[in-house]
């Protein structure tokens, strides 16, 4: 759930190359490095993921489902945030990637209209660069949200994003460094609602445990945390409602290259049809609370879903 303006893709591509190398230590190998030949192998599909545990779980589900249907897969996981990986997708180095409809749409077009889940999905299909397509969207969503602690919400009677105007103490915002320039970031809070913030604190774990810890401990007062996070319930947090549609609907959707044929697309569509919002929260809980690997979580879910 991350943004890059379509016009900036070429400009950031050079930066992305260096960033991918820097991030290589976060993955099992050198993701999409010069030595990778899998993307050039017509019999192998490269499946990628964000540097975000939940996204890695979905990517692993895709990978195992494909393998169960005879497809050879090259996993390139944890390769960074959208500013890094999107040029790699558009450049043809990744064939299958779990994305989020609204955030990807805003990444490609900051002037996008958005709307309902179906309207956002339809607009995304029209906005994608040549050579890419999206398959069926899942019912599973992982929305961006502006989140506070229950204690903070109770103190100022906070319910929706606009109610943050009631806060009389400094509000430090926390999230990925990219959040500062995204269309729903701190600038949007000021321009749309007149909400002043006291500063921005980068917390580079994609709304994960480090972000939650910073929020609970009071290092930040407002965080961008995704709604499929099990920590919202377990750590007594409140995702402020968004009646004005600051955040677009973010249904999970596979973005694929031309190498994905109809038979392979059918496999991924079958996964999307079975993946619910409740499933995703449960899968994330297995990662965060049970400390299970993405590989084990994906295998268990596919077995329970009895898809293949």
Residue frames relative to the residue before (quaternion, step in Angstrom):
aa qw qx qy qz dx dy dz
X 1.0000 0.0000 0.0000 0.0000 0.00 0.00 0.00
X 0.3727 0.7444 -0.3974 0.3860 3.52 0.73 1.36
X 0.2897 -0.8377 0.4486 0.1146 3.56 -0.93 0.69
X 0.0560 0.7283 -0.6827 0.0200 3.47 -1.32 0.66
X 0.3804 -0.7115 0.5318 0.2574 3.60 -0.78 0.90
X 0.5937 -0.6107 0.3824 0.3582 3.56 -0.94 0.92
X 0.6746 0.5148 -0.3020 0.4343 3.57 0.92 -0.84
X 0.6641 0.5121 -0.3015 0.4538 3.57 1.19 -0.41
X 0.4484 0.7263 -0.4549 0.2539 3.62 1.17 -0.27
X 0.6823 0.4783 -0.3086 0.4588 3.55 0.85 -0.91
X 0.6566 0.5400 -0.3104 0.4253 3.53 1.02 -0.83
X 0.7459 0.3995 -0.2367 0.4774 3.57 0.99 -0.75
X 0.4443 0.7180 -0.4581 0.2778 3.57 1.22 -0.20
X 0.6617 0.5047 -0.3195 0.4532 3.57 0.96 -0.87
X 0.6330 0.5187 -0.3248 0.4741 3.56 1.04 -0.78
X 0.6330 0.5667 -0.3251 0.4153 3.54 1.01 -0.87
X 0.6121 0.5605 -0.3656 0.4213 3.57 1.01 -0.76
X 0.6861 0.4698 -0.2889 0.4744 3.56 0.90 -0.92
X 0.6466 0.5339 -0.3203 0.4408 3.54 1.03 -0.80
X 0.6287 0.5348 -0.3421 0.4491 3.56 1.02 -0.76
X 0.6388 0.5162 -0.3294 0.4659 3.57 1.00 -0.83
X 0.6613 0.5157 -0.3096 0.4482 3.58 0.95 -0.89
X 0.7098 0.4610 -0.2559 0.4672 3.52 1.09 -0.73
X 0.4277 0.7408 -0.4504 0.2559 3.55 1.25 -0.19
X 0.6310 0.5542 -0.3384 0.4245 3.57 1.05 -0.69
X 0.6184 0.5567 -0.3430 0.4359 3.59 1.22 -0.35
X 0.7177 0.4039 -0.2399 0.5140 3.57 1.23 -0.37
X 0.6910 -0.4883 0.3345 0.4149 3.53 -1.30 0.10
X 0.7912 0.0872 -0.0505 0.6032 3.58 1.17 -0.44
X 0.6601 -0.4399 0.3751 0.4797 3.57 -1.17 -0.61
X 0.2779 -0.8050 0.4940 0.1752 3.60 -0.03 1.23
X 0.8702 -0.0293 -0.0029 0.4918 3.52 -0.83 1.04
X 0.3028 0.7678 -0.5071 0.2482 3.55 1.15 0.60
X 0.7284 -0.4454 0.2951 0.4288 3.52 -1.32 0.18
X 0.6761 0.5139 -0.2948 0.4380 3.56 1.13 -0.59
X 0.5510 0.6197 -0.4022 0.3881 3.59 1.22 -0.16
X 0.1008 -0.8165 0.5679 0.0245 3.57 -0.72 1.08
X 0.4313 0.7448 -0.4411 0.2543 3.56 1.29 -0.16
X 0.6500 0.5362 -0.3365 0.4204 3.59 0.98 -0.80
X 0.6732 0.4753 -0.2930 0.4848 3.56 1.24 -0.39
X 0.5747 0.5738 -0.3650 0.4552 3.56 1.29 -0.07
X 0.3755 -0.7723 0.4659 0.2134 3.57 -0.43 1.22
X 0.6830 0.4823 -0.2900 0.4656 3.60 1.19 -0.38
X 0.6976 0.4289 -0.2541 0.5147 3.57 1.29 -0.14
X 0.1952 -0.7620 0.6060 0.1186 3.56 -1.03 0.84
X 0.3058 -0.7298 0.5845 0.1795 3.56 -0.92 0.94
X 0.1093 -0.7755 0.6210 0.0324 3.57 -0.74 1.12
X 0.1050 -0.8239 0.5564 0.0252 3.59 -0.68 1.06
X 0.0998 -0.7775 0.6117 0.1068 3.55 -1.33 0.13
X 0.5807 -0.5459 0.4786 0.3684 3.51 -1.34 0.35
X 0.5176 -0.5782 0.5095 0.3716 3.53 -1.33 0.13
X 0.4862 0.6064 -0.4268 0.4623 3.52 0.70 1.26
X 0.5138 -0.7117 0.3776 0.2948 3.55 -0.56 1.18
X 0.6602 0.5170 -0.3163 0.4437 3.59 0.94 -0.84
X 0.6585 0.5049 -0.3016 0.4696 3.55 0.99 -0.85
X 0.6177 0.5376 -0.3381 0.4639 3.57 1.09 -0.70
X 0.6199 0.5402 -0.3450 0.4527 3.60 1.00 -0.75
X 0.6679 0.4883 -0.3038 0.4724 3.59 0.90 -0.91
X 0.6426 0.5211 -0.3235 0.4592 3.58 0.96 -0.85
X 0.6507 0.5069 -0.3134 0.4706 3.59 1.03 -0.78
X 0.5995 0.5349 -0.3533 0.4791 3.59 1.09 -0.65
X 0.6365 0.5142 -0.3240 0.4748 3.59 0.92 -0.89
X 0.6811 0.5146 -0.2952 0.4290 3.57 0.81 -1.05
X 0.6979 0.4629 -0.2803 0.4691 3.58 0.85 -0.94
X 0.6225 0.5298 -0.3433 0.4626 3.59 1.05 -0.68
X 0.6488 0.5083 -0.3103 0.4737 3.56 0.99 -0.82
X 0.6638 0.5061 -0.3049 0.4586 3.57 0.92 -0.90
X 0.6328 0.5363 -0.3270 0.4528 3.57 1.07 -0.73
X 0.7267 0.3731 -0.2206 0.5329 3.54 1.29 -0.36
X 0.6848 -0.5659 0.2592 0.3791 3.53 1.15 0.74
X 0.5210 0.6285 -0.4218 0.3945 3.59 1.24 0.29
X 0.3550 -0.7103 0.5653 0.2233 3.57 -0.97 0.87
X 0.1237 -0.8250 0.5513 0.0069 3.56 -0.76 1.10
X 0.1609 -0.7301 0.6560 0.1035 3.53 -1.14 0.80
X 0.2359 -0.7947 0.5471 0.1164 3.59 -0.45 1.22
X 0.0237 0.7559 -0.6530 0.0397 3.54 -0.92 1.02
X 0.0807 0.8500 -0.5067 0.1195 3.53 0.36 1.33
X 0.8248 0.2468 -0.1938 0.4704 3.52 -1.39 0.35
X 0.3248 0.7871 -0.4713 0.2302 3.59 0.96 0.83
X 0.7586 -0.3938 0.1978 0.4799 3.58 1.16 0.45
X 0.6281 -0.5061 0.4269 0.4087 3.50 -1.35 -0.26
X 0.7652 -0.4152 0.2315 0.4342 3.56 -1.29 0.23
X 0.5992 0.5762 -0.3648 0.4193 3.59 1.03 -0.69
X 0.6972 0.4447 -0.2576 0.4997 3.57 1.17 -0.58
X 0.7974 0.3810 -0.2025 0.4219 3.57 0.62 -1.08
X 0.5688 0.6271 -0.4050 0.3453 3.61 1.04 -0.56
X 0.6464 0.4934 -0.3461 0.4679 3.63 0.91 -0.70
X 0.6255 0.5319 -0.3458 0.4541 3.60 1.12 -0.58
X 0.6304 0.5076 -0.3327 0.4839 3.58 1.09 -0.68
X 0.6984 0.4612 -0.2781 0.4714 3.58 0.80 -0.99
X 0.6642 0.5023 -0.2946 0.4687 3.58 1.20 -0.50
X 0.5583 -0.6620 0.3629 0.3441 3.57 1.27 0.10
X 0.5045 0.6684 -0.4205 0.3492 3.61 1.21 0.27
X 0.7362 0.2852 -0.1840 0.5855 3.58 1.28 -0.25
X 0.2760 -0.8039 0.5129 0.1204 3.57 -0.88 0.97
X 0.7905 0.1072 -0.0430 0.6015 3.59 1.12 -0.64
X 0.0987 0.8001 -0.5815 0.1098 3.57 -0.76 1.02
X 0.3505 -0.7189 0.5504 0.2395 3.62 -0.83 0.90
X 0.0166 -0.8085 0.5872 -0.0339 3.55 -0.70 1.11
X 0.3859 -0.6805 0.5774 0.2335 3.52 -1.40 -0.03
X 0.5312 -0.7197 0.3308 0.3006 3.54 -0.45 1.27
X 0.7442 0.4391 -0.2486 0.4376 3.57 0.63 -1.10
X 0.6763 0.4957 -0.2995 0.4551 3.55 0.90 -0.89
X 0.6470 0.4957 -0.3252 0.4795 3.58 1.01 -0.75
X 0.6257 0.5353 -0.3424 0.4525 3.58 0.99 -0.77
X 0.6843 0.4706 -0.2873 0.4772 3.58 0.90 -0.89
X 0.5956 0.5627 -0.3581 0.4478 3.56 1.16 -0.56
X 0.7253 0.4342 -0.2289 0.4828 3.53 1.01 -0.85
X 0.8046 0.0399 0.0122 0.5924 3.57 1.13 -0.63
X 0.2658 -0.8016 0.5171 0.1389 3.57 -0.22 1.26
X 0.6715 0.4698 -0.3012 0.4875 3.59 1.22 -0.25
X 0.3335 0.7696 -0.4882 0.2412 3.58 1.28 0.18
X 0.4975 -0.6888 0.4506 0.2739 3.56 -1.08 0.76
X 0.2527 -0.7728 0.5431 0.2095 3.58 1.00 -0.73
X 0.1529 0.7958 -0.5807 0.0782 3.56 -1.01 -0.82
X 0.7857 -0.2219 0.1996 0.5418 3.56 -0.98 -0.82
X 0.7041 -0.4365 0.3330 0.4503 3.55 -1.30 0.14
X 0.6918 0.4707 -0.2843 0.4680 3.59 0.88 -0.89
X 0.6405 0.5144 -0.3257 0.4680 3.60 1.02 -0.74
X 0.6439 0.5183 -0.3129 0.4678 3.56 1.00 -0.82
X 0.6462 0.5217 -0.3020 0.4680 3.56 1.00 -0.90
X 0.6667 0.5002 -0.3028 0.4621 3.59 0.90 -0.88
X 0.6579 0.4996 -0.3071 0.4724 3.58 1.00 -0.83
X 0.6219 0.5469 -0.3385 0.4468 3.57 1.03 -0.76
X 0.6419 0.5389 -0.3283 0.4356 3.58 0.92 -0.88
X 0.6864 0.4754 -0.2771 0.4755 3.58 1.07 -0.73
X 0.6990 0.5085 -0.2518 0.4352 3.57 1.18 -0.61
X 0.5219 0.6754 -0.4062 0.3262 3.58 1.16 -0.50
X 0.5306 -0.6206 0.4690 0.3367 3.59 -1.08 0.69
X 0.6538 -0.5143 0.3879 0.3969 3.54 -1.24 0.46
X 0.7608 0.3607 -0.2765 0.4633 3.56 -1.00 0.84
X 0.7157 0.3693 -0.2361 0.5438 3.56 1.29 -0.19
X 0.0050 -0.7745 0.6320 0.0252 3.53 -1.24 0.48
X 0.3250 -0.7006 0.5852 0.2471 3.55 -1.29 0.24
X 0.3671 -0.7004 0.5683 0.2277 3.54 -1.12 0.72
X 0.7740 -0.3139 0.2214 0.5033 3.61 -1.17 -0.35
X 0.3912 -0.6941 0.5468 0.2573 3.57 -1.05 0.73
X 0.4270 -0.6896 0.5269 0.2540 3.56 -1.16 0.65
X 0.5683 -0.5441 0.4755 0.3935 3.54 -1.32 0.21
X 0.5523 0.6163 -0.3828 0.4106 3.59 1.22 -0.50
X 0.0390 -0.7848 0.6186 -0.0005 3.54 -0.97 0.91
X 0.0696 -0.7552 0.6479 0.0709 3.52 -1.28 0.44
X 0.1095 -0.8638 0.4916 0.0154 3.50 0.45 1.34
X 0.4644 -0.5708 0.5834 0.3437 3.48 -1.29 0.45
X 0.0539 0.7855 -0.6165 0.0045 3.57 -1.13 0.54
X 0.3573 -0.6431 0.6146 0.2845 3.51 -1.31 0.36
X 0.0602 -0.8439 0.5289 -0.0672 3.51 -0.49 1.30
X 0.0800 -0.7719 0.6303 0.0207 3.55 -1.12 0.83
X 0.5818 -0.5368 0.4467 0.4169 3.57 -1.26 0.06
X 0.6201 -0.5386 0.4071 0.3995 3.57 -1.20 0.45
X 0.6304 0.5441 -0.3363 0.4398 3.59 1.02 -0.79
X 0.6607 0.4969 -0.2973 0.4777 3.57 0.98 -0.87
X 0.6432 0.5214 -0.3167 0.4628 3.57 0.99 -0.84
X 0.6667 0.4996 -0.2969 0.4666 3.58 0.97 -0.88
X 0.6304 0.5652 -0.3319 0.4159 3.59 0.96 -0.86
X 0.8091 0.2399 -0.1038 0.5263 3.57 0.95 -0.90
X 0.4307 -0.7173 0.4467 0.3170 3.58 1.29 0.22
X 0.2141 0.8026 -0.5201 0.1984 3.55 0.85 1.04
X 0.0461 -0.8030 0.5942 0.0047 3.56 -0.95 0.90
X 0.7968 0.0792 -0.0257 0.5985 3.55 0.85 -1.01
X 0.7340 -0.4244 0.2819 0.4491 3.57 -1.30 0.13
X 0.6555 0.5382 -0.3184 0.4233 3.59 0.90 -0.90
X 0.6129 0.5832 -0.3483 0.4037 3.59 1.09 -0.62
X 0.4810 0.6641 -0.4367 0.3700 3.60 1.25 -0.16
X 0.5215 0.6334 -0.4114 0.3971 3.60 1.22 -0.29
X 0.5968 0.5833 -0.3565 0.4202 3.60 1.22 -0.41
X 0.5665 0.6314 -0.3825 0.3662 3.59 1.17 -0.52
X 0.2154 -0.8122 0.5355 0.0844 3.57 -0.81 1.04
X 0.6477 0.4704 -0.3306 0.5000 3.60 1.26 -0.06
X 0.6517 -0.5132 0.3625 0.4249 3.62 -1.19 0.35
X 0.2108 -0.7656 0.5991 0.1024 3.55 -1.02 0.88
X 0.1126 -0.7690 0.6275 0.0469 3.55 -0.61 1.16
X 0.2738 -0.7807 0.5490 0.1191 3.55 -0.79 1.10
X 0.0983 -0.8050 0.5835 0.0430 3.57 -1.04 0.81
X 0.3340 0.7170 -0.5668 0.2305 3.54 -1.13 0.72
X 0.7307 -0.3557 0.3019 0.4984 3.58 -1.26 -0.16
X 0.6174 -0.5778 0.3810 0.3740 3.57 -1.07 0.71
X 0.6113 0.5755 -0.3428 0.4215 3.59 1.12 -0.67
X 0.5297 0.6681 -0.3920 0.3456 3.57 1.21 -0.53
X 0.5811 0.6223 -0.3718 0.3698 3.58 1.06 -0.70
X 0.7850 0.3254 -0.1613 0.5019 3.59 1.03 -0.74
X 0.4959 0.6631 -0.4381 0.3499 3.58 1.21 0.12
X 0.6296 -0.6111 0.3289 0.3493 3.59 -1.09 0.69
X 0.7132 0.3765 -0.2596 0.5313 3.60 1.26 -0.12
X 0.4337 0.7415 -0.4175 0.2964 3.58 1.32 0.24
X 0.8178 -0.2678 0.1790 0.4769 3.59 -1.27 -0.31
X 0.6164 0.5502 -0.3511 0.4406 3.59 1.05 -0.71
X 0.6484 0.5133 -0.3127 0.4672 3.57 1.03 -0.83
X 0.6068 0.5573 -0.3581 0.4393 3.59 1.04 -0.71
X 0.6878 0.4679 -0.2781 0.4803 3.56 1.00 -0.83
X 0.7217 0.4636 -0.2639 0.4411 3.57 0.79 -1.01
X 0.7401 0.4256 -0.2319 0.4663 3.59 0.94 -0.86
X 0.8237 0.2264 -0.0787 0.5138 3.56 0.98 -0.89
X 0.4371 -0.6982 0.4612 0.3299 3.60 1.21 -0.26
X 0.4184 0.7089 -0.4607 0.3318 3.57 1.22 0.51
X 0.2322 -0.7773 0.5737 0.1127 3.55 -0.64 1.15
X 0.1483 -0.7747 0.6081 0.0898 3.57 -1.03 0.80
X 0.4875 -0.7054 0.4518 0.2463 3.53 -1.17 0.68
X 0.7788 -0.2177 0.1543 0.5676 3.57 1.24 -0.13
X 0.3599 -0.7191 0.5582 0.2045 3.52 -1.34 0.19
X 0.1138 -0.7884 0.6031 0.0416 3.55 -0.94 0.97
X 0.3282 -0.7562 0.5274 0.2059 3.62 -0.48 1.13
X 0.0187 0.7485 -0.6624 0.0258 3.56 -1.01 0.93
X 0.1724 -0.8770 0.4457 0.0502 3.53 0.00 1.35
X 0.5299 0.6100 -0.4706 0.3544 3.60 0.52 1.07
X 0.5778 -0.6605 0.3572 0.3198 3.54 1.10 0.74
X 0.7055 -0.4582 0.2688 0.4691 3.58 0.91 0.83
X 0.4468 0.7236 -0.4149 0.3234 3.54 1.28 0.39
X 0.8462 -0.2185 0.1322 0.4676 3.58 -1.26 -0.43
X 0.6461 0.5208 -0.3359 0.4455 3.61 0.99 -0.72
X 0.6366 0.5147 -0.3166 0.4791 3.55 1.05 -0.80
X 0.6489 0.5140 -0.3090 0.4683 3.56 0.94 -0.91
X 0.6479 0.5255 -0.3163 0.4517 3.59 0.93 -0.89
X 0.6545 0.5101 -0.3104 0.4637 3.58 0.94 -0.89
X 0.6557 0.5067 -0.3062 0.4685 3.57 1.05 -0.76
X 0.6830 0.4943 -0.2852 0.4558 3.57 0.84 -0.99
X 0.7122 0.4519 -0.2538 0.4734 3.58 1.01 -0.82
X 0.5258 -0.6730 0.3924 0.3415 3.59 1.26 -0.10
X 0.3922 0.7064 -0.4970 0.3164 3.58 1.22 0.29
X 0.7462 0.0999 -0.0819 0.6531 3.54 1.26 -0.53
X 0.3457 -0.7486 0.5271 0.2055 3.58 -1.17 0.47
X 0.7772 0.1866 -0.0884 0.5944 3.57 1.25 -0.41
X 0.0148 -0.8277 0.5593 -0.0446 3.58 -0.73 1.06
X 0.3888 -0.6595 0.5879 0.2613 3.50 -1.27 0.56
X 0.1230 0.7836 -0.5904 0.1491 3.57 -0.26 1.32
X 0.4407 -0.7228 0.4750 0.2402 3.55 -0.97 0.88
X 0.5690 -0.6813 0.3619 0.2847 3.51 -0.95 0.98
X 0.6268 0.5115 -0.3549 0.4686 3.61 1.21 -0.21
X 0.4416 0.6952 -0.4575 0.3353 3.59 1.25 0.14
X 0.4039 -0.7143 0.5106 0.2567 3.63 -0.79 0.92
X 0.5603 0.6324 -0.3790 0.3775 3.58 1.24 -0.39
X 0.5246 0.6297 -0.4277 0.3812 3.60 1.12 -0.43
X 0.7184 0.4058 -0.2384 0.5123 3.56 0.98 -0.85
X 0.7273 0.4736 -0.2670 0.4189 3.57 0.74 -1.05
X 0.7577 0.3484 -0.1997 0.5145 3.61 1.11 -0.59
X 0.4853 -0.7109 0.4117 0.2991 3.57 1.24 0.48
X 0.3244 0.7333 -0.5186 0.2968 3.53 0.72 1.16
X 0.2574 -0.7419 0.5979 0.1606 3.55 -1.32 0.34
X 0.2188 -0.7361 0.6283 0.1247 3.55 -0.78 1.09
X 0.3620 -0.7602 0.4960 0.2120 3.58 -0.41 1.21
X 0.4935 -0.6712 0.4613 0.3052 3.57 -0.92 0.87
X 0.2754 -0.7790 0.5554 0.0943 3.54 -1.21 0.65
X 0.0155 -0.8552 0.5181 0.0016 3.62 0.57 1.11
X 0.6775 0.5032 -0.2924 0.4498 3.60 1.18 -0.45
X 0.4675 -0.7122 0.4277 0.3021 3.59 1.26 0.01
X 0.1651 0.7896 -0.5678 0.1640 3.59 0.96 0.80
X 0.7438 0.2896 -0.1664 0.5790 3.56 1.04 -0.83
X 0.3963 -0.7019 0.5390 0.2445 3.57 -0.96 0.85
X 0.6131 -0.5161 0.4246 0.4213 3.62 -1.20 0.35
X 0.1404 -0.8162 0.5592 0.0359 3.57 -0.89 0.93
X 0.0368 0.7997 -0.5940 0.0790 3.56 0.31 1.25
X 0.5115 -0.6339 0.4875 0.3145 3.54 -1.09 0.77
X 0.0856 0.8009 -0.5842 0.0999 3.59 -0.85 0.96
X 0.3864 -0.7050 0.5318 0.2663 3.63 -0.96 0.75
X 0.1905 -0.7259 0.6506 0.1163 3.55 -1.02 0.93
X 0.0271 -0.8409 0.5386 -0.0445 3.58 -0.65 1.07
X 0.4516 -0.6627 0.5342 0.2674 3.50 -1.32 0.50
X 0.7039 -0.4574 0.3364 0.4267 3.55 -1.31 0.01
X 0.5568 0.6172 -0.3896 0.3966 3.59 1.23 -0.29
X 0.6096 0.5374 -0.3514 0.4649 3.59 1.23 -0.35
X 0.2006 -0.8061 0.5496 0.0894 3.56 -0.44 1.24
X 0.7461 -0.4212 0.2716 0.4384 3.56 -1.30 0.11
X 0.6459 0.5264 -0.3256 0.4470 3.58 0.97 -0.82
X 0.6745 0.4774 -0.2854 0.4855 3.56 0.96 -0.86
X 0.6203 0.5410 -0.3374 0.4568 3.57 1.02 -0.77
X 0.6290 0.5473 -0.3349 0.4390 3.58 1.02 -0.78
X 0.6111 0.5448 -0.3414 0.4618 3.59 1.09 -0.71
X 0.7000 0.4654 -0.2683 0.4705 3.57 0.85 -0.98
X 0.6293 0.5296 -0.3337 0.4606 3.58 1.05 -0.69
X 0.6125 0.5466 -0.3413 0.4578 3.55 1.12 -0.66
X 0.6231 0.5209 -0.3260 0.4840 3.57 1.08 -0.75
X 0.6675 0.5135 -0.3055 0.4443 3.58 0.85 -0.97
X 0.6481 0.5363 -0.3195 0.4361 3.57 1.00 -0.81
X 0.7260 0.4404 -0.2336 0.4737 3.57 1.14 -0.65
X 0.6404 0.5634 -0.3181 0.4138 3.59 1.21 -0.46
X 0.0992 -0.8209 0.5622 0.0124 3.57 -0.40 1.26
X 0.6699 -0.4775 0.3779 0.4247 3.55 -1.31 0.20
X 0.6460 0.5138 -0.3149 0.4685 3.58 1.02 -0.80
X 0.5947 0.5677 -0.3500 0.4489 3.58 1.06 -0.75
X 0.6982 0.5027 -0.2844 0.4230 3.53 0.81 -1.06
X 0.6293 0.5111 -0.3367 0.4789 3.60 0.99 -0.75
X 0.6562 0.5150 -0.3019 0.4615 3.58 0.97 -0.87
X 0.6467 0.5114 -0.3126 0.4717 3.58 0.97 -0.86
X 0.6602 0.5076 -0.3034 0.4631 3.56 0.97 -0.86
X 0.6231 0.5417 -0.3327 0.4556 3.57 1.07 -0.73
X 0.6238 0.5377 -0.3382 0.4554 3.59 1.03 -0.74
X 0.6654 0.4890 -0.2973 0.4793 3.56 1.09 -0.68
X 0.7452 0.4288 -0.2267 0.4576 3.56 0.74 -1.12
X 0.7960 0.3416 -0.1608 0.4731 3.57 0.77 -1.02
X 0.7576 0.3556 -0.2013 0.5090 3.59 1.03 -0.76
X 0.3327 -0.7864 0.4621 0.2393 3.56 1.34 -0.15
X 0.3236 0.7335 -0.5258 0.2845 3.57 1.00 0.82
X 0.5305 -0.6312 0.4641 0.3236 3.56 -1.16 0.60
X 0.6265 -0.5314 0.4094 0.3970 3.55 -1.23 0.47
X 0.6219 0.5593 -0.3359 0.4331 3.58 1.02 -0.79
X 0.6921 0.4667 -0.2741 0.4776 3.58 0.89 -0.95
X 0.6401 0.5322 -0.3265 0.4477 3.58 0.97 -0.85
X 0.6692 0.5052 -0.2930 0.4594 3.56 0.92 -0.96
X 0.6586 0.5179 -0.3124 0.4477 3.58 0.91 -0.92
X 0.6606 0.5064 -0.3082 0.4607 3.58 0.95 -0.86
X 0.6742 0.4996 -0.3088 0.4477 3.58 0.90 -0.89
X 0.6566 0.5091 -0.3138 0.4596 3.58 0.93 -0.85
X 0.6376 0.5192 -0.3263 0.4664 3.56 1.05 -0.74
X 0.6775 0.4880 -0.2887 0.4685 3.58 0.94 -0.90
X 0.6796 0.4887 -0.2872 0.4657 3.56 1.05 -0.76
X 0.2075 -0.8270 0.4969 0.1616 3.57 1.29 -0.41
X 0.2115 0.8205 -0.5029 0.1707 3.54 0.92 0.95
X 0.8211 0.1669 -0.0412 0.5442 3.59 0.99 -0.80
